[in-house]
Amino acid sequence: QVQLVESGGGLVQAGGSLRLSCAASGRTFSSYDMGWFRQAPGKEREFVAAICWSRASAYYADSVKGRFTISRDNAKGTMYVQLNSLKPEDTAVYYCVVRSFGGSDCPYQYGSNGYWNYWGQGTQVTVSS
């Protein structure tokens, strides 16, 4: 069982920045694939970004590419996503996700909800215009 604790959400004006954090339990953090999804009111949950344990490759949704940056600190057991140049359409609940078992197929499956073993409780990001 992996426990995820997200933090860093809040209210920000358009053009502003936030950094979300996700602290994960477990002794093999460095071998986890990790990522972020988001869900806006009335919309389906969508992929935002992922960082795979192998080669530390990062992947982004087209809508956030160039504005968001995902990273991880294996020593601290924490993953981050830096949200820059925020837009009102980025308003959503952001969820941290982890794949800790079942093998890693991250480069091909990161966008699939079913790929991820654990989901965090979510943190609200609200961008005002």
PATOR-561702 format. One record per residue: residue number from 1; residue in three letters; x, y, z of N, C-alpha, C, O, CB in turn. Coordinates in steps of 0.02 Angstrom, whole numbers, plus 50000, padded with zeros to 5 digits. Each point is the difference from the previous one (the first is absolute). Glycine has a CB too. Layout:
<selos>
resi resn n_X n_Y n_Z ca_X ca_Y ca_Z c_X c_Y c_Z o_X o_Y o_Z cb_X cb_Y cb_Z
NUM ALA X Y Z X Y Z X Y Z X Y Z X Y Z
...
</selos>
This chain:
<selos>
resi resn n_X n_Y n_Z ca_X ca_Y ca_Z c_X c_Y c_Z o_X o_Y o_Z cb_X cb_Y cb_Z
1 GLN 50042 49941 50000 49958 50059 50000 50044 50062 50000 50044 50007 50042 49865 49931 50018
2 VAL 50078 50106 49895 50036 50064 49995 49952 50056 50019 49945 50005 49973 50133 49949 49936
3 GLN 49944 50088 50136 49959 50058 50018 50029 50062 49968 50061 50011 49998 49907 49935 50111
4 LEU 49987 50095 49865 50019 50061 49965 49971 50060 50035 49941 50001 50017 50066 49936 49874
5 VAL 50034 50113 50120 49977 50062 50032 50018 50058 49954 50059 50015 49989 49954 49936 50128
6 GLU 49936 50081 49856 50011 50057 49955 49996 50066 50038 49966 50004 50051 49987 49929 49853
7 SER 50081 50117 50071 49996 50066 50030 50019 50051 49947 50027 49983 49947 50001 49973 50168
8 GLY 49958 50108 49900 50022 50054 49956 49946 50032 49958 50013 50050 49966 50092 49893 50032
9 GLY 49834 50030 50004 49947 50031 49961 49979 50067 50030 50021 50018 50055 49940 49868 49911
10 GLY 49998 50150 49997 49976 50064 50025 49969 50042 49946 49986 49976 49945 50100 50020 50141
11 LEU 49903 50067 49930 49971 50048 49954 50054 50046 49974 50040 50027 50038 49849 49968 50022
12 VAL 50114 50014 49874 50051 50042 49970 49970 50037 49940 49953 49975 49969 50139 49946 50069
13 GLN 49934 50137 49947 49977 50037 49941 50030 49971 49937 50053 49969 50001 49934 50134 50069
14 ALA 49978 49908 49875 50026 49978 49936 50070 50028 49988 50013 50058 50014 49869 49935 49940
15 GLY 50162 49964 50021 50069 50019 49990 50045 49984 50058 50061 50004 49995 49898 50084 49933
16 GLY 50011 49893 50128 50038 49984 50059 50027 49929 50001 49994 49963 49950 49936 50118 50110
17 SER 50099 49901 49996 50033 49935 50006 49982 49966 50066 49984 50033 50050 50110 50008 49879
18 LEU 49909 49894 50070 49993 49959 50061 50046 49941 49993 50019 49980 49944 49860 50056 50073
19 ARG 50140 49935 50039 50036 49936 49999 49962 49950 50043 49989 50011 50059 50122 50048 49923
20 LEU 49870 49887 49987 49966 49946 50035 50051 49947 50020 50048 49987 49964 49846 50034 49972
21 SER 50095 49950 50123 50044 49948 50025 49960 49937 50014 49940 50003 50016 50138 50083 50034
22 CYS 49955 49858 49944 49968 49935 50016 50052 49958 50037 50049 49978 49970 49873 50028 49928
23 ALA 50065 49983 50166 50044 49958 50039 49972 49930 50001 49941 49989 50014 50095 50108 50057
24 ALA 50006 49854 49913 49979 49930 49995 50036 49958 50051 50060 50008 50011 49915 50007 49867
25 SER 49989 49939 50153 50031 49952 50047 50030 49943 49960 49987 49993 49940 49931 50038 50152
26 GLY 50121 49928 49941 50028 49942 49966 50076 50003 49996 50029 50053 49991 49867 49938 49945
27 ARG 50135 49951 50070 50073 49997 50002 50031 49998 49931 50061 50007 49992 49930 49934 50115
28 THR 49967 50050 49842 50027 49995 49932 49975 50057 49957 49985 49991 49941 50021 49885 50070
29 PHE 49990 50183 50018 49974 50059 49965 50034 50010 49933 49968 50018 49951 50006 50034 50159
30 SER 50091 49938 49889 50038 50015 49939 49979 49956 49941 50014 50017 49942 50081 50018 50129
31 SER 49871 49910 49943 49978 49955 49946 49928 50012 49979 49973 49964 49958 50108 49952 50084
32 TYR 49886 50134 49987 49931 50015 49983 49996 50042 49936 50040 50046 49990 49929 49947 50132
33 ASP 49983 49992 49837 49979 50048 49949 49951 50047 50036 49960 49977 50041 50055 49941 49860
34 MET 49987 50146 50084 49958 50047 50034 49972 50051 49951 50029 50012 49947 50037 49973 50159
35 GLY 49879 50045 49913 49970 50049 49954 49946 50041 50032 49986 49995 50060 50041 49929 49848
36 TRP 49943 50118 50051 49945 50044 50020 49944 49996 49949 50011 49999 49939 50069 50078 50121
37 PHE 49859 49920 49966 49940 50008 49960 49962 50058 50029 50015 50024 50055 49980 49853 49916
38 ARG 49954 50147 49994 49958 50052 50026 49928 49990 49976 49988 49968 49949 50109 50112 50054
39 GLN 49857 49949 50035 49930 49996 49981 49966 50066 50015 49998 50022 50058 50000 49854 49964
40 ALA 49977 50155 49927 49964 50062 50006 49925 49985 50009 49977 49947 49981 50109 50114 49948
41 PRO 49877 49985 50101 49929 49989 50010 49964 49983 49935 50006 50036 49950 49997 50042 50148
42 GLY 49959 49868 49902 49961 49981 49942 50040 49968 49944 49973 49987 49946 49953 50104 50084
43 LYS 50138 49897 49982 50042 49971 49948 50030 49934 50024 50002 49986 50059 50024 50128 49896
44 GLU 49998 49847 49997 50032 49937 50017 50071 50013 50027 50031 50051 49985 49900 49890 49927
45 ARG 50093 50012 50127 50068 50004 50025 50048 49994 49941 49990 49959 49956 49975 49992 50156
46 GLU 50087 50090 49888 50047 49999 49945 50072 49998 50024 50017 50024 50055 49901 50039 49876
47 PHE 50124 49909 50028 50072 49995 50014 50031 50069 49996 49983 50040 49957 50020 49843 49998
48 VAL 50045 50129 50091 50037 50063 50000 50074 49988 49985 50028 50028 49952 49890 50020 50130
49 ALA 50114 49911 49959 50072 49989 49993 50019 49935 50035 49966 49978 50046 50055 50147 49947
50 ALA 50034 49846 49985 50025 49939 50031 50076 50000 49997 50031 50028 49955 49864 49909 50014
51 ILE 50134 50030 50081 50072 49990 50001 50013 49927 50016 49980 49976 50053 50043 50144 49983
52 CYS 50011 49847 49918 50010 49928 50006 50065 49987 50037 50048 50038 49996 49888 49943 49898
53 TRP 50065 49963 50143 50060 49987 50040 50061 49984 49957 50056 50018 50016 49870 49941 50076
54 SER 50061 50006 49852 50056 49982 49957 50019 50060 49958 49958 50028 49965 50004 49852 50032
55 ARG 50098 50140 50005 50027 50057 49963 49970 50066 50023 50017 50053 49973 50001 49872 49930
56 ALA 49938 50073 50147 49968 50061 50025 49969 50040 49942 50003 50061 50000 50078 49943 50096
57 SER 49890 49961 49857 49968 50033 49943 49937 50036 50023 49964 49976 50044 50082 49938 49877
58 ALA 49940 50144 50049 49941 50038 50017 49955 50008 49939 50023 50007 49944 50042 50054 50145
59 TYR 49870 49939 49924 49950 50006 49947 49948 50050 50022 49983 50006 50059 50036 49875 49903
60 TYR 49955 50156 49989 49952 50053 50015 49941 49999 49952 50007 49981 49942 50086 50089 50104
61 ALA 49849 49951 49979 49944 50013 49956 50016 50061 49957 50035 50046 50023 49883 49903 50061
62 ASP 50057 50052 49856 50014 50056 49955 49978 50066 50030 50031 50052 49989 49956 49871 49913
63 SER 49959 50075 50137 49972 50062 50027 50044 50033 50053 49991 50058 50016 49897 49894 49961
64 VAL 50160 50010 50050 50042 50028 50054 50074 50002 49979 50041 50027 50037 49878 49930 50047
65 LYS 50097 50015 49860 50070 49996 49979 50029 50070 49994 49970 50045 49970 50007 49848 49969
66 GLY 50082 50116 50089 50033 50065 49999 49981 50045 50059 50033 50051 50012 49969 49939 49867
67 ARG 49946 49991 50158 49979 50039 50058 50009 49962 50066 50015 50030 50051 49903 50028 49876
68 PHE 50073 49877 50071 50006 49959 50060 50065 49959 49997 50022 49980 49946 49852 50014 50065
69 THR 50156 49994 50047 50060 49959 50003 49994 49951 50058 49989 50020 50057 50080 50073 49894
70 ILE 49938 49844 50033 49996 49947 50051 50070 49980 50020 50046 49998 49959 49844 49961 49995
71 SER 50118 50026 50111 50066 49979 50024 49990 49955 50061 49944 49994 50026 50111 50112 49931
72 ARG 49999 49864 50065 49995 49957 50059 50065 50004 50039 50054 50011 49972 49867 49912 49968
73 ASP 50073 50068 50125 50058 49997 50045 49996 49932 50035 49963 49992 50049 50043 50136 49968
74 ASN 50031 49824 49958 49996 49932 50027 50023 49998 50073 49974 49960 50039 50044 49994 49846
75 ALA 50029 50087 50133 50024 50000 50069 49946 50022 50049 49998 49977 50057 50118 50047 49901
76 LYS 49840 50020 50019 49945 50025 50042 49935 49962 49989 49951 50011 50036 50104 50100 49962
77 GLY 49944 49845 49953 49939 49963 49986 49944 50046 49977 49942 49989 50018 50092 49927 50065
78 THR 49982 50135 49879 49952 50051 49982 50004 50016 49926 50055 50003 49971 49951 50044 50144
79 MET 49936 49963 49854 49995 50021 49931 49970 50070 49999 49960 50018 50043 50027 49862 49916
80 TYR 50032 50159 49991 49976 50068 49994 49975 50013 49929 50019 49966 49952 50063 50071 50137
81 VAL 49874 50013 49906 49985 50027 49934 49996 50076 50008 49961 50026 50040 49976 49868 49923
82 GLN 50105 50140 49999 50001 50073 50000 49951 50024 49947 50006 49982 49941 50114 50021 50098
83 LEU 49832 50037 49982 49948 50025 49955 50014 50074 49987 49992 50041 50045 49923 49874 49997
84 ASN 50105 50101 49897 50014 50070 49982 49950 50024 49947 49967 49960 49967 50155 50022 50059
85 SER 49874 50083 49968 49956 50031 49949 49930 49970 50004 49971 49981 49949 50128 50039 49976
86 LEU 49875 49977 50134 49935 49967 50010 49944 50037 49966 50000 50061 49995 50041 49896 50113
87 LYS 49911 50005 49868 49942 50025 49964 49937 49979 50038 50001 49951 50036 50061 50045 49853
88 PRO 49883 50041 50102 49938 49979 50033 49979 49929 49983 49971 49965 50042 49993 50153 49955
89 GLU 50052 49859 49943 49983 49932 49981 50043 49946 50035 49986 49941 49993 49978 50105 49897
90 ASP 50086 49975 50148 50038 49953 50040 49966 49986 50067 50023 49958 50038 50081 50083 49907
91 THR 49842 49995 50069 49963 49989 50062 49973 49929 50003 49964 49978 49955 50006 50144 50049
92 ALA 50048 49842 50050 49981 49930 50006 50025 49973 50067 50038 50033 50035 49965 49951 49840
93 VAL 49974 49957 50142 50031 49962 50054 50056 49959 49970 49989 49963 49951 49902 50032 50117
94 TYR 50168 50011 49959 50058 49966 49975 50015 49939 50043 50003 50005 50062 50043 50103 49893
95 TYR 49963 49834 50013 50011 49937 50035 50070 49973 49985 50023 49999 49943 49854 49977 50051
96 CYS 50155 50003 50059 50064 49966 49994 49987 49925 49989 49955 49972 50031 50102 50114 50044
97 VAL 49981 49883 49882 49991 49929 49986 50068 49964 50002 50052 50029 49986 49846 49996 49944
98 VAL 50098 49912 50089 50060 49958 50006 49987 49931 49971 49945 49972 50008 50091 50092 50095
99 ARG 50014 49909 49863 49999 49929 49982 50060 49969 50036 50057 50015 49984 49887 50004 49902
100 SER 50041 49937 50162 50053 49970 50041 50005 49925 49990 50047 49969 50025 49936 50121 50057
101 PHE 49970 49880 49882 50004 49928 49987 49967 49985 49933 49962 50041 49973 50037 49933 50151
102 GLY 50016 49967 49850 49971 49980 49936 50045 50013 49941 49979 49992 49943 49912 50030 50106
103 GLY 50171 49998 49964 50045 50014 49945 49992 50070 49973 49948 50032 50010 50050 49848 49963
104 SER 50052 50144 49993 49998 50067 49974 49995 50000 49924 50042 49973 49965 50026 50066 50133
105 ASP 49879 49992 49877 49991 50010 49929 49986 50074 49988 49963 50019 49955 49993 49862 50028
106 CYS 50075 50159 50059 49984 50070 50005 50000 50039 49934 49953 50036 49987 50095 49958 50125
107 PRO 50003 49998 49847 50000 50040 49938 49940 49989 49955 49986 50041 49957 50137 49956 50050
108 TYR 49842 49947 50002 49945 49983 49956 49932 50006 50034 49949 50003 49966 50128 49921 49972
109 GLN 49922 50077 50128 49938 49996 50037 49986 50059 50045 49948 50002 50033 50066 49877 49963
110 TYR 50031 50170 50005 49994 50053 50051 49934 50038 49996 49977 50026 50050 50146 49984 49947
111 GLY 49848 49994 49945 49938 50038 49993 49937 49963 50019 49945 50028 49998 50111 50032 49912
112 SER 49951 49877 50107 49942 49958 50015 49984 50000 50075 50045 49988 50041 49983 49940 49860
113 ASN 49910 50086 50116 49981 49999 50071 50016 49933 50032 50022 49997 50058 49887 50086 49917
114 GLY 50079 49863 49989 50007 49933 50027 50071 49978 50012 50012 49948 50032 49885 50026 49911
115 TYR 50152 50063 50032 50070 49982 50009 50023 50010 50072 50046 49965 50023 49975 50065 49858
116 TRP 49949 50017 50153 50025 50021 50064 49968 49961 50058 49939 49989 50001 50079 50125 49951
117 ASN 50024 49865 50096 49978 49958 50055 49967 50041 50056 49951 49978 50030 50140 49942 49943
118 TYR 49935 50139 50040 49976 50039 50056 49987 50072 49979 50035 50028 49957 50028 49899 50122
119 TRP 49885 50102 49951 49982 50069 49987 49997 50038 50066 49978 49974 50051 49956 49992 49846
120 GLY 50089 50096 50103 49995 50042 50058 49929 50028 50007 49957 49988 49959 50164 50040 50031
121 GLN 49870 50011 50064 49934 50028 50014 49986 50061 49956 49942 50019 49991 50067 49940 50126
122 GLY 50042 50071 49857 49990 50058 49956 50012 50066 50036 49989 50006 50061 49929 49927 49875
123 THR 50104 50116 50027 50009 50067 50026 49972 50050 49949 50012 49994 49940 50092 49971 50126
124 GLN 49858 50083 49959 49965 50047 49956 50046 50055 49976 50035 50032 50039 49859 49942 50022
125 VAL 50105 50038 49874 50034 50057 49970 49946 50043 49966 49963 49976 49957 50146 49958 50025
126 THR 49887 50129 50038 49952 50046 49970 50037 50060 49972 50037 50034 50035 49874 49928 50046
127 VAL 50078 50051 49854 50033 50055 49966 49947 50051 49981 49954 49985 49962 50138 49939 49994
128 SER 49914 50136 50071 49951 50052 49986 50023 50042 49940 50060 50009 49989 49906 49994 50132
129 SER 49986 50023 49842 50016 50039 49940 50008 50074 50017 50014 50041 49955 49925 49877 49975
</selos>
